[in-house]
Amino acid sequence: MNIKTISAAIIVSALVPSVVAQNSNAQTMTQASAMTSSYKLSSVNAPTTGTLEIVSKADGTSLARLQNLKTEAGPDLHVYLYAASLPAKTAKDVKAVKYIDLGKLSAPFKGNFEYKIPAKTDLRQFKSLIIWCDVAKVVFAGTNLN
């Protein structure tokens, strides 16, 4: 091996990790491409803290993430995307307005929860996300999506 060959080998080996790292970063950025909107949850009929993140991924799927949620225990709690603004404390019939039931909120009613938003849901049609107690017919908490 002569000096030119050794120099070329050193230059190539020095460049290859850089190229691999650049490609890895591009893949990570592509996989992580998403638009996230955050909202603070407000108590309505139950003391509640936490945030809602709506994640709209590049592939067209969306998620609703309740982060650092803490609310009272309740029977049959559901998470709804709701077509009207966050209901008042006295709201008794939220089901009279268009909504999508994203799923049940399960015990221990604190922590992080993730819900898939059904495909082809037009989020512009929904003005709030609420935590609804189907047994007591009350809104525990929620947030406006504006």
PENORTA-V950283 format. One record per helix or strand of 2 or more residues. SS is the DSSP state (H for helix, E for strand). FROM is the first residue (numbers start at 1). TO is the last residue. Records with the same first field share a line. If there is no record, write none. Layout:
BEGIN
SS=FROM-TO  FROM-TO
END
This chain:
BEGIN
H=3-31  94-96  123-125
E=34-40  42-43  49-57  62-70  77-82  99-104  110-117  128-133  138-144
END
